[in-house]
Amino acid sequence: MKRYVTLYVMPLLLATLCMGCGGHDHMRQLERLEAQLDTAPDAVRLALDSIPFSSLSNEERALYAILRTQADYKCYVPLTTDTLIRHATDYYNRNRKNYRAAMAWYSLGCVYTELEDDASAVEAYLQAQSLFPDTTVLYYQLCYQNLGQHYINKKMPDEALAAYTAYHNATEGYAHLYADLRLAQAYIYNEQPEQAREILENLLQHRDEIDKQSLGTILFDLGKIEYVFSKDYDKSEVYFDQLIALCDVGNTDGVYWFKGRVSESRGDFDAAKNHYEKAMQTYDEVYLQYNCARSLLYLTIDSVAQPDLYGYIKRFEQMGDSINRIERRSEIDEIRTAHAMELHQRELRDAHRKFMYHAALIAVCILATITIVTLYIEQRRKQHYLHLRQELQRNQARIYKMYQSIEENGDSSPHSREEVLTLYRNSLNASIALFNKSACAANLQRLNKLRNKDVSSISVKDREELYETLDENFITFITYLRYEADKYSQAKLSTVNIHLILLLAMGYSTGVIRECLAAATDNVVTQQKKRVLSKFPNDILDLLYNNS
């Protein structure tokens, strides 16, 4: 009774211990998420929500920060602060090449890219490149791409061209096409239109391999080249019209403004005005609104006086004020970021409590299931053992009745020799089944696999345990053997003879039998076997050999 009480109480006790320990080691889970980051960033974000940041070790927090930052960045979740990723950059040694240290600084660069902090982003990407142990990894190459854009933002054309050239040389496949596009933009910014035109026109030859957004950028850049450098307004407008025909392409905010510039250069001021107004109606981006308002203002001033002149001037001034407000938003953003971090910490604590509750519930269910299955298997084993014992008892009772009938009636007995042999065989098989469930049988089976090799010796203790197990499980069949030997040859079987016959019937090799009986050599076992088997009739010998 105490045993069963223990089996049911243990799951509850272990579940309580699990709830108390807090589950501080999450490194294995984080490493699995790290392997999925590039293929399933949305799933990684969801899994990270269930990991309590406050309970992590310093190393786990560093890896968590990298995974959270990269997963958010890949899923286009705005990165508003570098507080989280700083856990990683502070933890890893920046003077030793290490992939995770490099990813920490690369992720910090991604944060500053989102925050439009060009100087800090350049510093972070350069630091990341110095820490990557392998320069062929994707993120090392992406550092060049991001550096190129920040160099352009900082008006460093030579550095931008060098970065995009390195990115172009390191890529292949579709990424190589994208690198070509960024390299062409660097050439445009560096006032090298011919090199840019050559790349962009070559990209148009592969337009079926390029997504619509990149295709729109190619057409837009070709239009700019023709307008700004070649002054070929007709060809420029052709590219802009092709871009507008794509309809659903984003990042084309400046196309109508450029069409307005083309029309203004041709002297078609009405068309220019319509294009500028179209751009203002279509796109809300503040800098484009500012440029369109300024162009309309100058266009109106240069043309015949119009009643809406002052309206355009007022719109132009309003857009200038909007730009100034954007530049002054940093102080407000810090307050919002602090508030967002506080909410995030609260969500992590709530997620931690929910995670521990569900983990404890699952642990209880698993342990209860294991306990029930173990009890069921044990019960089935006991039932099978009892069934074999009962079968031996029934078999023994039938054989004794046959013996009595044969002794009383002699040759006229209704029971045939075949019936007796069948009962012998059933008894032998049931006894072998019982023996095979013992530890001795497992040890002998291991030794028997070394049939063609030297068999390792059996200890005296193991040998004594083997004899006891044989006597216990073959007690009924041993009685039959003694009866048959006495009836056939009036011979008395020794204990050693009995054990040899049983091991022979179970099919063990001569080497194993030699060790079990502590015989000197295999020849000794062979001679003993011949002497013992000569004491039995042929049908008993057939029973023993056919069974083995």
N, C-alpha and C positions, 0 to 999 in steps of 0.2 A: 504493500500500500504506500509506503514512504517513497518508493521508487517512482510511482506514477504521479504522486503529488509534486515531486521534484521536477519531473518533465514538464508539468503544466506551469509551475511557478517560474522556472528559469527564463522563458521568453519574456515575461513581464519584468523580471529583474534586469535582464539585458537591455530591454527597451528603455527602462528608467536610467540606466547607466549611459546609454547613447544620448538621451536627452540632456544629461548633465555634462557630458564631455564637450559639447558645443561644436564639434566637427571642424577643428581648426586646420586640418590638412586638406587643402583643396588643390594642391599642385597638380595631381594627376588629371583632375577634371579640366584645369586651365590648359594643360599641355594638349589634351584632346581637342579643346576648342581652338588652340593655336593652329593645329593641323587642318582645321576646317575654315579658317579665317578667309582665305582667298576664294573658296568655292561657295560658302554659305554664310556671308557676314550677317544676314538678318537672323539666322538661327543662332549664331554666336551671341548677338545682342540679347536675344530672348533668354538664352541660358545664363548669361552674365547677370541678368536681373535677379536670379535666384541665389546668387552667391553674396553673402554678407561681407562687405568690404571691411567693416570694423574688426572682424574676427581673423583676418588674414595676417600672415607673417610678412615681414618686409619684402622678401623675395616674391611671395605670392602677390602682394600689392603692386609690385613693379610690373609683373607680367599681366596682371589684371588691367593696369592702367594702359599698357600698350594695346591689349585686345579691345578694351572699351573704346579707346580713341580711334583705332583703325576701323572697328566695326561701325561706329557712328559716321566716320568720314566716308566709308564705302557706301553707306546707306543714305548719304546726303542729309544726315542729322547735323544741324549747325553746331560748330564747336565754338563755345563762347568764352572759354577760359583755359589757361595752361596749368591750373592747380592740380588736376588729376595726373596728367602726364609727367609732371615734375616729380612724382613719387618714383617713376622709373628712371629719369635722368639723374636723380640724386642717389639712387641705389647702385647703378652700374658704374664700374670704373671706366672713365672716359679715356684712360691712357692704355687700355688693353683691347685688342681687337676681339669683338664678341658680337654675334648676330643680334642678340636681344638688346645689347647696349646700343648698337647701330639703329635698331628699330625704335628704341626709345627716343633718340634724337631725330629720326625721320618723322616720327609721330608728332614731336614737338614742332617740327617745321610745318606739318600739315595744319596744326592749330594756328600758327602765325600766318599761314597762307589764308586761312578762313578769316582771321582778324585783320588781314590786309596790312600786316606789319612786315614790310619787305626786308628791312635790315635784320631783324631777329630771325626771319625765316631763312635768309641766306646763311646766316651763322649756323643755324641748326642743321641745314642740309649739308653744309661743308663738314661739320663735325660728324654727321652720320656717315658720310663717304669715307672718312678717315678710320672708322671703326668696323666697317664691313669686312669680314675675313675673306669673302669671295666677291669679286667685282662683277661676276656674271649674273648675280641674282637680280630679279626684277626691280626691287626697291632701290638698289644702287643706281640703276639706269633711270628710274623715275626722279631721282635727285637732280639729274641733269635737266630733265624736262622742267621741273619746278624752278630750278635756279635760272633757267633761261627766261621764264616769265617775270621773275622778280628783278632780274637785271634790266629787262625792258622797262618795267615800272620805275626803276631807279635811273633810267636814261643812261644805261651803260651798254651801248650797241655792240662793242667788240666782245665783251664778256658774254653777252646773250648769244651772239653768233657762235662763240667757242663752245658754250654749253649745249646748244641745240645740235651742233655738229657732232659732239661726243655722243649725245643721245641717239642721233641718226645712225652713227657707226655701230652702236651697241645693240640695235634692234633688228628684228626680221619679221616676215609675215605681215599681218595686219598692223601690228605695232610699228613696223617700218614705214608703212604708208602714213600713219599718223605723225611719225617723226619727220617725214618729208614735209608735211604741212607746217609743222612748227618751225622747221629750218627755213622754209620759204618766207614765213612771217619775220624771222630774224633778218633775212636778207632785205626785206622791204624796209624794216626799221633801220637797217644799216645803209639804206639808200643804194642798194645793189639790185635794181629792178630786173635786170636781164637774168641773173641767176635765179631770182624768185620766179620769174615767168617760166623759165625752163622747167623748174620743178613742178609748178602748178599745172602747166599744160600736160606734163607727163602723167600727173595724177588723174587728170580728166580722161586719159586713155584707159584708166582702170575704174571708171565711175561705178561699174556694177559691183565692185568689191568694197565700196566706200559707203558708209551710212549717210543718210540725208543731211544730217547736221554738218558733218565734215564737208560734204559736197557743197552745201550752201556757203560755208566759209571759203572754200576754194574759189567759187564764182565771185564772192564779195571781194576777195583779195585781188583777183585778176581785174575786176572792175576798177579797183583803186589804182592799180598799176597803170592801166590805160588812161585814167583821168589825171592822176597826179604827175606821172613821169612822161608818158607818151603824148598826152594832150589829145588822144584819139577819142573824142567824145562819143562818136557813134559806136565804136567797139565797146567802150565802157558801158554805155547804156544797154547794149545787147546782153552783157554779163549780168547787169542788175535786173533786167527783165526776166532772164532765166531763173535768177534767184527768187524773184517774186512769184514765179510760176510754180515753185515748189510748195507754196502755200503754208504747209504745216511746219516749216523749218524755223527753229528758234535761233537766237543769237544773230539776228539780221536787223537789229534796231536801226543801224545807220544807213540802210539801203535807200530809203526815201529821202533822207537828208542829202546823200550823195547824188541822187537823181535831181534834187533841187539845185545842187551845185553845178551839175552838168548843164541843166537848163539855163541857169544864171550865166554860165560861161558862154552859152550860145546867144545870150541876149533875149531869151524867151522868159521874161520876168513873170508872166502870168502862170506859166507851167511851173516855174520855180516856187512861186508862192503856194500853188496847190500841193506840190510835193512836200514842202516844209510843214504845211498844215496837216497833211496826211500823216506825216511822221509823228507830229504831236498828238494826233487823235489815236494813233495805233499803239504807241509805246509810252509807258509811264516812267521810264528810266530818267532820273533827274538830270543827268549830264546831257542826255540827248535833248531833253526839253529845253535846257539852257542854250545849247548850240542852235536849235531851231528858232528859238525866240530871238536870239541875237541876229541870225541870218535874216529873219523876217524884218527885224528892226532896220538893219542896214539896207535891205531891199526896199523898204518903204521910204526910207529917207532919200535913197538915190532915185526914186521914181517920183511921179507926180504926187503932190500932197494928197493924203487920204485922211478921212475922219477917224480911222481906227489907229492912227499913228501912236497916239498916247497910250492906247490900250496895249500895243505891242511893247512899248517902253516899260509900262508897268509890269507886264508879264515877264519881261527880261529881268527886271529888278527883283521880282518875286523869286525867280529861279536862282538868282545870285544869293538871296537870303537863305534859300533852301540848302544850297551847297554849304554855306557857312554853318547852318544848324547841324548838318551831318558831321562836320569836322569838330563840333563842340560836344558831340554825344558821348565821348569817351567816359566822362565822369558819371553820367547816368548809367552807362553800360556796366561800370564796375559795381554799382549798387544792385542792378538787376542780376549780375552774375553771382554776387554774394547770396542773394535771396534764392536763386536757382540752386546753388550748392546746398543751402540749408534744407530745401525741399528734397533734394536728391538724397541727403543723408537720412532724412526721415523715411523716405521710401525704402532705402536699404535696410533700415532697422525693421520696418514692417515685413519686408521680404524675408529677412532672416528668421523672424518668428514663424512666419508661415512655412518656410522651408523646414525648420526643425520639427514643427508639428507633423507635417506630412512624412518626414523622414522617420520619426518615431512610429507613426502609424504603419508605415510600410514594413519597418523592422519587426514589429509585433506580428504582423500578418505572415511574414516570411518565416519567422521562428516557429510560429504555431503550425504552419504548413509542414515544416521540416519535422516537428515533433510527431504530428499525426502520421506522416508517411513512414517515419521510423518505427512507430508502434505497429502500423499495419504490416510492414515487412517482417518485423519480429514475430507477430502473430501468425503470419502465413508460414514462416519457417518452423514454428512450433507445431502447427497443424500438420505440416508435411512429415515432421519427425514422428509424431504420434501415429500418423497413418502407416508409416513403414513399420513401426513397432507392432501395431495391431495386425498388419499383414503377416509378419513373422510368426506371431502367436497363432493366428488361424492356420497358417501353413504347417506349423509344428503339430497342432492338434490333428490335422488330417493325416499327416505322415505316421503318427503314432497309431492311429486307427488302422492304417494300411499294414503297419508292422504286425499288429495284433492279429489281423485277418490272415496275413500270409503265414504266420507261425501256427495258427489254428487249422487252416485249411490246406496248407502246402501248395502244390501246383494247381489245385482246384480253386484257389482264391480268385474272386471276380476282379481283383485289382491287378493290372498289368504292370510290368517293369517300366513301361513308358510313362505311366502316370506317376510312378515314384520319381523317375528322373525329372519329370516336369516340375514336381514340387521341390526337388533339390535345386533345380535351376532358379525357380522363383525365390527360394530362400537365399541362395547365393547372391542374386542380383540386389535383393533388398538390403542384405548386409553390406554389400559394396557401396550402395547408395548412402547408407548411414556412415560408413567409414570415410567416404569422400567429403563429408561435411566437417571433418576434424582437421586440426592443425597438422597432425602427423601426415595426413594425405597430401596436403599442400607441399610439405617438405620433401616427401618421396617423389612427387611429380616433378619438382625442380631437379632432383638428383637424376631422375629417369631421363631428362632431356640430355644428360651428358652420357648417353648410351655408348657412344664411340670414343669417349674420352675417359681420363682418370676420374673416378668418382671421389669427391671429397668425403672424409670420414664423418661418421655420426657420433656424437658424444654419448657417453654412457647414460646420462640422464634422458636424452632423446630416445635412446634405444629402449630403455625401460618403459617410457611413456608409450612408445609404439606397441610393445607387447601387451600392455594393459588395454590399449584401444582395440587391438585385434581381438583379444579375448572377450571384450565387452560386446563388440558389434557382431562377431561371428559365433557367438556362444551356441546358437541353435545349429548352425551348419557344421560346427566342430563335432557336435554329437553325431550327426549323420556320417561324417568321415570316420569316426571311431567305429561306428556300427558296421559300415561297409568293409573296413579293413579287417575287423574281427571275423566277419562272416565269410570273406573271400579267402583270407590267408591266415586266420587266427593270429594276426599280428597286433601288437600294441603300439600305438603311436605316441611318441614323445612330444613334449611342448615344442621343441625345435622343429620336429617333423611337421607339426600342424602349421606353424608360422611359415615354413618354407612353402607348403602347399597353398596357403592363402595368398602369399605374395606372388607365387607363380600364377594363380588363377586371375589375379588382377593385372597381369601382363607386365610386371616390372622386370627389368633387365637383370642378367646374372650379376653385374657389378653392384647394382643396388641391393640385391638379395644378399650378396656377400657382406656388405657393410651392415645390413640390418641384423644378420645372424652372427656377425663378428667372426666370419670364417677367414681362414688364412689366405686362400687363393680362389680364383674362379673354378679351378679344377676340383677343389674340395666341394664347392656348391654343386657342380655337375654330378659328381659321384653320389652325393647325398640325395640329389633329385632322382637319380636312377633307382637307388635302393628304396626310397619312399614310394615312388610311383609303381614299383613292382608289386606292392601290397594291395593294389586296387584292381578291380575288373576293368575291362576295356571301355565299357560305357561310362564309367566314372572318369576315366582318363579323357575320353572325348568331351565330357562335360567341362572338365577343368581347362583343357587346351582350347576348345572352341570359345569359351568365355573370355580367355585372355586375348 
